């Protein structure tokens, strides 16, 4: 399943005490660095992020009363996306499609170049320096947190002080909430109670965003996870993990130990190799 242990020390300790073989979808990693079981949920979450931001920008929902697309003679809404990975790419695609002013920030020049080559002047790409993040956040109508360090806690790129400087009624959608969030003001919410306000800025921090579109999410996820499940069922945990390096990278806890370096580092705990 999705474990997201770096942001949940209590769950990590419980799994270790129980001796669980814990394979985390989000750290099953291919040789090229891609995350096959995370990609479909990231695609959905990125697209939903803009959809939810547009909804909560409406005045009856507590937002600024801004239409992202604008109309002729009226300024379009500003969407700022932190991170140009799968979530960020899909959020940018949606925001551009709606006609918003879109800025994407990242530290990976290759990803920014891909966005620029694909969308040209429809998207502004910036290096994710502290100054650039602060300047963009202050002007944003919607800020999408799309930061990912596989298995590790998300870096806090938006401070509480910066949130206070944002426009009243702006919306933050922190897709990184599963890994602790990239805003200091982030706390997990649910679909039943999805938003809260900090200093007049609405925060949408649902920890299971794809659950809102469960049919799409289920079909997308099972296409990726079923082969790994069948391999575990036919070979058993240890043999499957030994023979398949992609699956082995997904093992987070085993025999009472943390086996994923990123999780161990985030929690300040030792990391052990997979049991023989």
N, C-alpha and C positions, 0 to 999 in steps of 0.2 A: 504494500500500500504506500501512500504518501506518508512519510514519517515526520519530516521537518524537525529533526531532533535538535538542531543547533539553537532553536528558539524555545526549546521545551526541556529543560534539565530534569523536571519531575518525571516526564514520560521516559526519558532516557534511562534514568535510574531504575524505574519500574521494569523496563524491558531487560535490563542487565540482571536484576535480581531474579527474574523469572527464567533466565537462560534462553530467551527467545532468539531464533534465527531471524533477524530483521532485515529484509531487503527493501530498500527505499526506492520507489519509482524515480524520485527526483535526482538520484545519483547513479542510476544505471547509465553508463556512459560509453559511447562508441569510441573507436580509435581516433576519429577526427575531432573528438571533444564534444560532439552533439549529444543531446539527452533525449533519446527516442521516446521514453514514456512521459517526459515532461512537455515535449513540444506541443502535442495537441491541446493540452490544458492551457499552455501559455498562449497559443494562438487564440483560443476562446477568450481567455481573460483579457488579452490585449484589446480585442475587438469590443468586448463588453465594457471595458474601462471607459471608453469614449462614449458609449451608449448611456452608461450610468451617469457620467459627468454631465452629459447634455440634459438628462432628466433632472438632476439635482441643481442645475443652474437655473431652472425655472423658478420664478418667484414663489408660486404656491408651495414649492418644495423647500423653501428657505434660501434659495440661491440668489444670485445677482440679477436675475431676470434677463439673461443674455442668450440670444440665439446664436449658436456657434457658426452657422452659415451666414448670419447677417442677411441683409437685403440690399439692393442697390441704394446707395446714398447713406448707408449705415455700416459702421465698422463691424467686421467679422469678429467672432470670439477668438481669444488667444489660448491655444493648447500647448503646454510645455510638457515634454516627455523626457524623463530622466532614465536613460538606458536605451541602447539601440540593438538589443538582442531580439529574441523572438517576440516577447511581449511588446517591446517598443516598436518594432517593425509593424506589427499588426495594429497597434494603437495609432501609429502614424498613418497607415493605410486608411483606417476608418475616419480619422480626423480630416485628412485631405479630401476624402470622398464627400464629407459633409460640407466642405468649403471653408473650414476654419483656417486661421493663421497658425501654422504648426512649426514649433521649434523642437528639435531633438538634440539632447546632449549626451555625450559618451566620452570615454577616454580612449576608445579603440578607433583610430583613424580609418581603418579598413571598413568598419561598419558604417561610419558616417559617409564614406565615399560611396558605398553601395546605395545608401539612401539618396545621395545627391545624384548619382548616375540614373537612378530609377525615376525620381520625382522632380529633379531639377529645381527650378525656382519655386515650386509649390511647397517646399520644405526648407527651413533654415537649419543648418547643422552647426553645432558649436562644441568645442572641447569642454568637457565637464569640469572646469576649474571652479573653485569656490566663488569667485567673483561673478562668473557667468551664470552659475546656478542661482545666486542671490538676485542678480539683476532680472533674470527671466521670471523667477518666482514672484517677484513683486508686481509684475505686470500681468501675470497669468489669470485667466478666468478659470481654467482647469489645469491642474498639475497632476500628471500620471507618474507614479513611482513604478518603474519597470526595471529595477536593478536586481541582478542575480550574481552571486558568487556560489557556484554549485556546492550544496551541502553546508555552506557556512552562513553565519549571521549576516544579514544585509548591512552595508555601511550606512550610517546616519548622515545623509547628505543635506537634509532640511532640518535646521535647528528650530527649537521652540521660538527663539527670538525672530527667526526669519518668518515663521508662520504668522507672527504678530504683525509683520510688515506687509503681508499680502492684502489684497483688496477684500473688503467685507463682502461676504456672500460668494467668494471664490470656492471652488471645490477641489479637494485633494482625493484622488483615488490611488491608494497605496497597494498595488498588486503584490508588492514584496512582503506583505503582512505575514505570510506563512513563515518567512525566515526572519521575523522580528520587525520588518518594516524599514523603510529608508527615511522616515520622518521621526523625529523625537516624540512627536505627539500622536503617533500611531498606536492604536490598541485594537485587538481583533473584535469584529462585530459579526452579526449573523444576518441572514436574509430577513428574519422577522423584525430586526431592529438594526438596520444597516448603517445609519449615519449618526454622527454626533458633531457638536460644534466646539471648536477651540479658538478663542479670540475672534469670533465671528466668521471663521473659515470652516465650511462643512467638510467632514472627513468620512469617506466611504472606504471602510477597511474590512470588507467581508472576506473571511479566510477561505471560503470555498466558492469563489465567484462562479465557476462553471456549473455549480449545482442549480443555478437559476435557469439553465437551459439543459436540463438533465438528459433529454433524449439525444440531443446533438453531442453532449459530452460523453455519454456512455458509448455511443457508436464510435466516436473518435478514439476514446481511450482503449477500448477492448481490442481494436485493430492492432494496437502496439503492444499491449500487455499479454495477450493470449499466448503468443509463442513462448514467452519466458515462463508463464504458468505451466504450460504443457511440458517444458523441459524440466522444471523443478519436479513436477508430478511423476515423470517417467524415469528420471535419473536419481531423484533424491537431492536434498539440499547440497551436501558437500561435493558430490560428484559434479553436479551441474555448475556449482561455483568454481570448482577447480578447472573444468574444461572450457568454460565460457568467460573470457576476461571481461566482456561487456557486462554480463550479469554480476560477476565478482565485484566489480566497482560499485555495485548497488548495495552490497552488504554493509550495513551500518553498525549492527551489534551482533555478536555471536558468542555463545558460551560465557556470558557474563562480562564480555569486554566490548569496548568500542573499537571497531575495525575501520572506520572511515576517518582519515586524517583531518578533513575539514570540520567534521563534527567535534572531534576531540579537541582541536585547537580552539574552536568557538566556545566550548564549555570548560576549557582549562583542565582537561582530563587526559590521562595517558591513552595512547593508541596501541593496539596489539594486532599482529597479523592474524589472518583467518586461521581458525583451529585446523589441525591436520585431520 
